[in-house]
Amino acid sequence: MAKHRNTQDHSAAWVIQTWLSFAISVGATSLGIIFLPVDVWIKGYMGMGLVFTVGSTVSLTKTQRDLYEAEKLVSKIEEAKVEKILSEHNSL
């Protein structure tokens, strides 16, 4: 039995672009923090802020994706129930 997919794969170029964008933005921000003319404690505080921002962004993105996937699953289940009811009604 073949697996049916309702998703569209991303192109390799898109995946590379998103990873490069992420790496460049985090790298540039990190370099900006490193070369700031401020005390090490302030740089550390800003570095922690950057790490927590990236971490919370990943968590938010995963949560949004999970909610979207759950909504798709519920819609498929409801559609299957309606189709079953209609097929039972038509067979009477």
Buried (B, 14 or more C-beta within 10 A) or exposed (E): EEEEEEEEEEEEEEEEEEEEEEEEEBEEBBEEBEEEEEEEEEBEEBBEEBEEEBEEEEEEEEEEEEEEEEEEEEEEEEEEEEEEEEEEEEEE
